[in-house]
């Protein structure tokens, strides 16, 4: 855990997810690689479900005397403070860019708001049943089973043609992350995994990362198919991190990756507008130069957005995300 209270390996997973999204936007049009970058959005949905459910479930015990409506309202206020400033910054910045190049505000820029809209809808609805069940005394194991079943039912909705199927798939992934969070509350992992268990978990996590990379690089634009790939990989990486992360956890906790993970929301919001503006300006740049310039501008805008519109509203929550560990098994 970082001094700020954030979980480093989760930020590392966020970084992998946003890198996949960037590959789709920047590499695929010029190199043909990165067509599977939709998988990054899928990973972010699982992470969102895991984080939000962990915080909601564990924080309920701290405010048991507050009415359900008050708990939900407090959650909405925290989420609005977390998401709205950076989103408003994007909308204002995009409007200013659109004044110079009206054609910049095309469907590609607006499409990135679709996942944000689904997340906001889930944040509006999910606290009510979750906190109500928690207050009625249902254990996390039973709620996890019900949540997982609902995720499976909604996942079957991906058979519906997009965009309805894709939206249902995103909700299913958020619920899958929620179910994992509740499972870890019901059955906390041991302080450290045994040598054999650790090796198996390390192998599973390495395969998850390899699968993500292979999908991003080799797959074409199949957003529905990527739901299963991204969802499975995210669940494996989160679960591995709860047992210490292993060798891969050291990589995911590298400062560069965690820094990108912390600013992943702003990076996601701003990854399309600079490239669209460069192309709309009429500058005839080589594809490589165009990509590097867009990356540099995006990095600056994301850093400014994170420092001014995100970080002031962040609160330490690491203790609510880490499962209370069971004692380690004695060694002979």
Secondary structure, DSSP 8 states (H G I E B T S, - for coil): --TTS--HHHHHHHHHHHHHHHIIIIIHHHHS--TTTTHHHHHHHHHHHHHHHHHHHHHHGGGTTS-HHHHHHHHHHHHHHHHHHHHHHHHHHHHHHHHH-GGGS-HHHHHTHHHHHHHHHHHHHHHHHHHHHHHTT--HHHHHHHHHHHHHHHHHGGGS-TTHHHHHHHHHHHHHHHHHHHHHHHS--BSS--HHHHHHHHHHHHHHHHHHHHHHHH--S-HHHHHHHHHHHHHHHHHHHTTT-HHHHHHHTSHHHHHHHHTHHHHHHHTTHHHHHHHHTT----HHHHHHHHHHHHHHHHHHHIIIIIGGG----HHHHS---B------
